[in-house]
Amino acid sequence: MCVNLVRLFVNEARSSGLTRGNVMSTVPMIKAVINGFPVEVPAGTSILDAAKKVQVNIPTLCKHADLTASAGCGICIVKVKNNRKLLRACCTPIEMNMDITTSDAEIIQIRRTVLELILSNHPTDCLICGRNNNCELQTLAAEFGICEDRFERILPEIPVDRSTETIILEPKKCIKCGRCVDVCQNTQDVWALSFIDRGFKTRIAPAGDIQLADSPCVRCGQCSAHCPTGAILENDETQKVWDILHDANKYCVVQIAPAVRVAIGEGFGYPVGTNLTKKLYTLLRRLGFKAIFDTNFGADLTILEEAGEFVERFAHQKGPLPLITSCCPAWVDYLEKYYGDMIAHFSTAKSPHEMVGALTKTYYAQKKNIDPSTIKVVSIMPCTAKKYEISRTEDMSSSGFQDVDISLTTRELIRMIKQSGVDFKNLPDEDADLILGDYAGAGTIFGATGGVMEAALRTAYFNVTGENLADVNFQAVRGLEGVKETTVDVKGTQVKVAVAHGLANVKAVMEKVKAAIKNNEPLPYHFIEVMACPGGCVGGGGQPYMVTDEIRKQRAKGLYDEDAGLKIRCSHENVHVQQLYKDFLEKPLSHKAHQLLHTHYVSRPVYIK
């Protein structure tokens, strides 16, 4: 039974009212043998996945857990008794009574030859590649003991594309696995990348063979997060940070995003989802930063401004509904290119790290009597699009200076830690600088899909009713379902909300809203949260490689666990945010708050001519 037929069966069963448990028990089970070991799995399971049930890992280069199998690399070949063909395990559903061999002398030699052929069309400058020691091709070549060139090396002469200053394309390192094209076109619905030409000349590039900066690219970085080699990388700016840290005339401060704290440990052998917030504070002080802030503080601030906007629109009809969140710069870029006619529905609140940057060079500078021209703000983000966001001209210099000077990904910080020689795992815990570093639980859950919505609802409810929720947990907006919808009862008033993550899921939500507005029908939602990356920031384009849904869940759990353990879980109860408004900003949505914490948007062409 093929995979698509099984999916159709499951969908029809669900639509007929069967529960998930009933559906799964109705799917036929397949019994087979892999390397002499019996295995039983649901119909439609690939040989690749079935093998894992008996502790057998079949090597692959083109397959990624997030993506549909392309069978492009040919490394996952297996033998099936009484079948003369070698089958590709990633895309072949297991069948009843199959007797499968995943490894013998012939299979190993074929896999080695396939790798040698791939390497014959690939550079060998591993020592100066950004994926050195973290490259799937390099790892497999080492595992198969490939120590010399058996085939003539034919390298394409293709220029590097650095045009976005965010994502770097090095097509000559591409192994044509198709992962980047799949995630860009299908998961993100952006269509910035395609395969160009045929045969030996096949390469990745934007359609029309233009520069990436001129394409629909929104710099989300999912292509780089899914690439198995160094063909697509984030623009590494770690040297810039070292330079300013060693400049005695600069006052360097740093902030860390929510999702970074539960992913950084993966670079040092910690279990996925381990929260290392306080250890990170210590580490950043050891690196030489003079002040340690937390983007979670900015998230609390964002909530007060954004919840204020929502209440004005929902309760006082001062602006169109639905209100759409604006924390994700890749989503902002996507909106400006594809939904410029919906800009009026966008929250004008800046993203949290931009708010912290603006306040560092105004409020903090005044408090500490520091010349703001000497302050350099570095953001540690799970995101490649933040590199683009800090350079936007739309009010990202409201402090009189560029709000944030450099944005590093989680991967870049891991490299800096290793370069520094600091024994990260054995560092003691320390606290952030409280003036822009303390946060509520609402701030920390920003890193997971649904977290912004949940945090905003906690405060919006208070703004409308004057009371805190008895239960601040909104389970309906949590989890990895592509679009989550729910209705929240606010003292008898029904607020309809939606949460979408992964840009391909966003289109359905936006089209639903546009159709209702066009036809003068009741709005399907009043408040919408969007995150460009699957899973939200925990699955961001700058996070450690090889993310899967299970890893996204564990990272998100680390954030929700911290939220649950904090005494203050609502942004409006953060005493340092309250003090900031009292001393400096007056109140949410004040003139000064708008000047420093808000921005505007510009409709942009999808392709730049």
N, C-alpha and C positions, 0 to 999 in steps of 0.2 A: 504494500500500500504506500503510495507516495506521500510526501510530507504535506503537499497542498490539499490532497483529499482528506487527510486527517484533520487539518486545520478547518476545512469546510465542514466536516462532520461536527467538530467541537463547536463551531460558531452556530450551526443550526440547532444543536442540542441546547446551547445557552439561550438562543432566541425562543425556544419552545418552553422555557421555564425551568429547565433542570438546574440544580445547584452545581457549583464547581466540583464538589466532591462526587456527585452523581455522574457528571460528565467524565471525570478522570477515571472513575471505576468502569465506565462504559467503553472507553477506548480499549481496543484489543491489545493484549500483551503478546510480545514476540519473544520466543525462546530461541537462543542460538548458542554457539560455542566460539569463544575467542581464545586462541592460543591454548586450547585444551580446557579452558575454564567455562562452565555454563554461565549464561547471563540471561536475564529477563528484563525487558524494557518495553515501554509503550510503543505501539506501532508509530512509524514515522521518525523514530530516533535514528540519527545518523550512526554509522559504524564508528566514527570518531568519538561521539559522545558515549556510545554503548561501551566502548573499550575502557573508558574511565571508570566504569562501574566495577571492572575487575582489575583496577590499578594498572592499566596499560595506557601510556601516553604515546600517541602517534604524532610524530613531528609534522609541523605545517608552517608555512610562511604566509600564505594568503588568507587564511581563516582567522577571524577575530570573533569573539563571543557576541559582540554587538551586531555583527553584520551577517548578511546572507552569504552562504558559501559560494564562492566563484569557481572553485577547482582550478584556479589559475596556475599554481606553482607546480603541482604534480608530485610533491614530496610525500604526501600522505597515502601513497599507494599501498594496497593490501591485496592478498590473495584470498580467493574463496574457492573451496573445494568444488571440483567439477565445473569450474568456470575458467576458460582459457584466458580471459582478459584480466588485467590488473585494474582494480577498482580504486577510485579516489574516495577515501573514507569520509572526507568532510561533507560530501554531497550525496552519498549513497545511503538510502535508508536501509536499516538492517531488516532482513526477511527471516521468516520462520525456518528454523533448522539450518541456518547458514553455519558453515564451519570455516572460520576466518583465521588466517595467519597474518599477523601484523609485522613479523620480523623474521627473516632468515637471511642467508648469505646473499641470495640474489636480490632481495628487496633492499638490503643495506647498500649493495653496490649500485643499484639503480638510483637510490636516493642520493648517494655520494656523487654520482655522475650528474644528476639534475643540479645539485648545488654547484658543482664545478662549472657547468654551463652558465648558470646565473652569474657566478663570479667572473667568468670570462668577459662579461659585459658590464662589470662593476669596478669602480676604482678600488685601489688597495691602500688608500691613505687613511687607514683607520686611526692612526695616532693623532691626526689633526681633524678628526670628525667629531661633531657634537654628540654623536651617539656611541662613541667609543666606550666599551665595557657595558653598554646598555642597548645593544643592537641585536635583533633577533637573527639576522643573517650571520653576523659575526659569531654568535653563540653556536649556531648550528654547524658552521664551518669548523669550529674548534671541536665540537662533539664528534664530528665525523672524521676528525684527524686530517683535514685538508691542509697540506703544508707546502704545496707547490702548484704551479699552473700547468694543467695537463692540456689545456686548449689555448689557442692563440687569443690574446686579450684584445678585444675590439671595443674601444671606449667612444661613446658619442661626444661630439663637441657641442655642448649645449650650455649657453650662459646661465649663470645664477640669477634668479629674480629676487631682488631685495626691495622692490618698489614700494611695498606696504610699510616697510620699516617695522613690521610686526611679525609677519610670517616670511620665512626665507625658503624659496624653492630651489633645490639643487637636482634638476631632473636627471643628471647623469648617474645619480645614486639610486634612481628609481628601479625597482625590480618588477614593476608592472603587475603588482598583486591586485590592484584595483580597490584597495581599502579606502584610500582618500576620496576617490571618485564616488564610491558607494555612500560613504558617510556624508559627503558634501551634497550629493544629489538627492539621496533618499531620506537620510535621517534629518538633514538640515534644510532640504528643499531650497538650497541657495544656487546650486549649479554653477559655481565658480570654476570648478575643475572638470576636465574631460580628458579622454585619451585622444591624442593627435597623431595622425599618420598611421602606417601599418608596418607589420613585420619588424625588422631590426630597427626601423626608424620610429617605432611607437614610443610615445613619451607622454608625460602628464603636463598639462598647461591649461590656462583658461581657454574657453571656446573662442575660436577666431585667432588663436595664438597671440593674444594681447598680453600686456603686463597685468599681474595680479591686482595691482592697485586700480586698474581701469575696469576690472571685472565686477561682477556682483558680490565678490568676497566681502564678508562682514567680520573677518578677522577672529572668528570664534575659536580657531585653533584645533577644531576636532580632526581636521586632516592630519595635523602634526601629532596629535595624541594617538591616532590609529596607525600611523606609518610605522612599519617594522624596521626601517633603516634611517639613515640621515638625509633622506631626500626632502623632507619637510621639517623644519625646525623653527622654534621661536627665535627672534632676534636677541642674542645673548648680550646683555648689558652689564654683566657683573663687573667688568673692568671699570666702567664708569663709577660704580658704587665704591670700589676700592679706591679710586682716585679721589673722590670727595671725602671719604673717611680719612685719608692721609693728608688732607689739606687743612692746615692749622687755622685757616681763615674761614672755614665753613663750620656751621653748627648743624650737624646731621641728626635728623630724627627719623624714626621708622615706625610703621604700623603694619599689623598682620591681619589679614582677612579671616573671617570665621572658618572657611573650609581648609585653610592652610594647616591649622593646628591639628586636624585629624588625618592629614595625609603626609605630612613631613616625615613622620616616623618610618614610613615605608622605605625611605632611602637609607635607613639605619637598622633594619631588621626588626622593628617593632611590629606587633600584630596590627592588621588593618583597622583603622578607626581609633587607635590610641590617641587620646587628647594630650598634647604636649605644650599647652599654652604657657605655663609658667617656666618650663624649661627653655622655651623659645625666647621669653623675655630675657632670661639670663644670658643665653647665647648671643643675642643681639647687643647686649651691653658689652660682652667680651669682644665682639667685633669692632666696637668703638663708637656706637651710636650714643649720642648724649642724652636723648630722651626716647623712651619706649612708649608708644601709644598703641591703641587697639582699634581696628576698624569697626569692631562691635559697638564701640561708643558712637561712631558715626552712624551705625545702623539704628541705634536707639533714637538718634537725632533725626534720621530720615523718617522714622515712624511717626514722630511728633509732627513733622511737616506734612508727610503724606496722608496720615490719618486726618490731620486738619483740613487738607484739601478735600478728602473724601466727604467729611461731614459737611463742609460748605456746599459741595455739589449735591449730596444726597438729601441732607436735611433742609438746606437753605436755597437750593436750586441756583447756586452761583457757579455755573459752568456745566458743560455737557457730561452725561454719563453714557457708557461706563467709564470709570477712571482706570487707567492702565499704569502699572508700575514701571519704573524707569531705572532700576538699579543695574541692569545688565547692558553694557555698552554694545555688545554684538546685536542684541535685540533692538537697541536704539538705532543702530546703523541699518538693520533690516527694515524697521518701521519707516525710516526716512526714505529708503529706496522703494519699498513696495506699498507702503500705506501712508504716503504723505498727506492724503486727505483725512487721516485720522489723528493728526498731530494734536488737535484741540482736546482730544481725550487723554492725552499723555500727562502723567504727573510731571510737574516741572522740577521736582526735587532732584538734586544731584545724587549721584551714587555716594554711598557712605564714605569711601576713601577720599573722594573729592571734597566732601564736607570737612573731614579731619584736616586735609591739606590746607583749605582756606582758613580754618580756625587756628591752625598752627602758626600761620604767618600774620595773624591779626590778634586774636584773643590771647593765645599763649605767648606770643612775642611781647605783647603789652604787659602781661602778668610777670614775665621774667625779665623785662627790660632788655630784650635782645633785638638787634637790628635785623628786621625781617629779610633784608637783602642778603644776609649771610646764611639764612636758614635753607637747608636742602631737605626735602621730604622724599623719603623712599617708601613705596608701598610694596608689600609682599602679597601677591595676589595669586589665586588659582587659575588665572585667566590671561590669555594672550591679548584679548581685545582691550584690556586696560592700558596697554602700551599705546594704543591708538587714542583712547579716550582722553588721556592727559594732554594730548597735543591739540585737541579740538579747540577751535577759536570761540565757540559759543559759551562765554562766561566761565571758562575754566581758569581764568586769571583774575577773579573777582577780588582777590586780596591785594591786587596791585602787582602781583608776581604770579608765575605759573603755580597753581595750587599744589600739584604733585610733580616733582622733578623727574623721578625715575620709577618705573613699575617693573618689578621682577616677578617671574613665575615661581611657583613652588619648586620646580625643577632647578631653576637658577640658584635659589637659596641653598638647596641641597649641595650644589657644586661649591658654593662659597664656603659652606660649613666644612666641607672636606678639604678645601684649599687652606682654610685657616689653621688647621691642626688642632682645633678645640675638640676635646673629648666630649662630644655632645651627649652621649648616653649617660655619662656620669656627672653631668652638671646638676647643681642644686636648683631648686625652684626659687623664683623671685617674682615680685609683682610688677605690674606696669606702673607708669606715672599716672596717678589717678586723675589729674586734671583733664586729660583726654583719653583715659585708658580704662576706666571702670565701666561696667556694662551690666545690663539685665539679661535674663535668659532669652528674651525676645531678640536681642541683638545677635546672639550666637547661632540661632536657628536660621538666620538669613542664608547660611551656606547650603541649605537643602531645599529642593523644590517644595514649594508650599510654605516655606518658612517666613517669607516676607508677608504673605497673606495672613498667616496665623498671627504674626507679630502685630500687623496693622489692625486686625480685628480686635485684638485684646485692648488696644488703645482707643480705637474708634468706638467700641462699645462704651468705654469709660467716658469719652467725650460727649456721647449722646445722652447717656443715662446718669452720669455722675457717680456710677458705681463700678467696681471691678467685677468681672465674671467670677462666679463661684468655681468654675472649672475653666482654666485658661487653655486647656488642650483642645485643639481642633483636629481630631484624627482624620476627618474626611478630606483634608487637604494634604495629608501626608502620603508618602509612598511613591512608587515609580510608574503608576498609570499615566499615560501620555497627557490626558486631559482629565482633570478632576473638577467636579461640579458639586456645589452644595448650597443650601440655603441656611442663613443664620438668623435666628429670631432675636431681634433687638427690642425687647419690651413690647412685643406684639407686631413690630414692623419686620417684614421679611426682606433680608438683604441677600441677593443672589450673587454668588461669586464663582469664579473659575480660575483654575491654575493650569498653565500649559508649560511644558518644558520639552526641548528639542524642537527646532524651528519648524519642522514639517508638521508638528501637531498644532502649531500656532495658527497656521493658515485657516484651518477649519473653524477655530474660535473667532478669528477676525471676520471671516466671510459670513458667519452666522450673525455677528453684530451688525455688519454693514447691510445685510439683507433686511434685518428688522428695522433699521433706521430708514432705509430706502422705501420700505413698504408701510412705514408709519405703524409698525406693530409693537407690542410690548417688548421691552429690552430683555434679552435672555440673561443678561448679567448686569450688575451694578459696579462690580469691582473685579479686575482681572490682574493676575500676576503672570508674568512671562519670564522664563529663563531660557536663553538660547541653547545651553548645553544639556544633554540628557542627564537627569538627576539633579540639575541645578549646578551650583558652584562646586559641589563635591566632585562632580564629574567634569570640571572645567578643562579647557584646552591646555592649560599650563600645569596640570597636576601630574603626579608620577604615572608612567606608562602602564599599559595593559589593564586599564580599568574595565570592569565588568559590572553587571547589575548587582552582583553579590558584594563587590567592593564598594559600589555606591551606597548600598544599604548599610554596610558597616561604618562607612565614614559618616553618613547621616545619623546613625545611631549614636556615634560619639558626640555629636552636637546636641541631639535631643536629650541624651543622658546628662550633659552639663546643664542644660536648661532646667531639667527636672530637679537638679540638685542645688540650684541657686535660690536664695531667699527672695530676691527681687526678680520677678519674671516678666514684668510689664515695663515697657520703655518709659512711660510717663512717670514711673516711680524711681527712676535713676536719679539719685540726689545730685550727682555732678552735672547731669543735663539740666536739672532744675536750677542749679546755681548758675550755669552758663546763661540761661535765659534771664535770670534775675540780674546778673552783672553786666550782660553784654547784648543779648539778642532781644530782650524785652518779652517776646511771646512768639509762639509759632505763627508763621506767615506774616510777621511784622515786616516793615520796610527793610530793616537791616537783615533780617533772615532771608528775605527775597534777594537782596543784593549779594549775599555771600553763599547761600545754600541752594539757590535755584538757578535754572538754566532755561534755554529755549532750543527749539529744534528747527531744522531746515529740510524741506523736501529736496531730495537729491536724485539724480538719474541713476538707474541701475548700472548702465555702462557709461564710462567717462570717455568722451571722444577726444 
